[in-house]
Amino acid sequence: MPTLLQTELLAGLPREDANELLALGTPLTLASGQVLFPLGAEAQALFLVARGRIALTLPMWLRGREQ
């Protein structure tokens, strides 16, 4: 499995610079189904996914009600 240092986002940086950038972050672990941020929330952070998957969903309207 690739490490965060091997992501496209950090690929062009020298290793030392990439490590310094990663050191500014805070690791976060989410349980399956947990919301990372709500739809429409103001951007407050950059998230790098080290392991797992994220489902991006938008609300759907069926018969006039949000689903």
NORCORCOR-V714310 format. One line per field, one symbol per residue. ss: DSSP state (@ for helix, = for strand, . for the rest). phi: phi as a letter, one per 30 degrees, with the letter a starting at -180 (. if undefined). A space follows every 10 residues. Layout:
ss->???
phi->???
This chain:
ss->...@@@.... ....@@@@@@ @@@....... .......... .......... .......... ==..==.
phi->.dcedcdeec edcdeddddd dddddbdbcc deidddadei dddbaccccd ajbbccbcdc cbhibdc
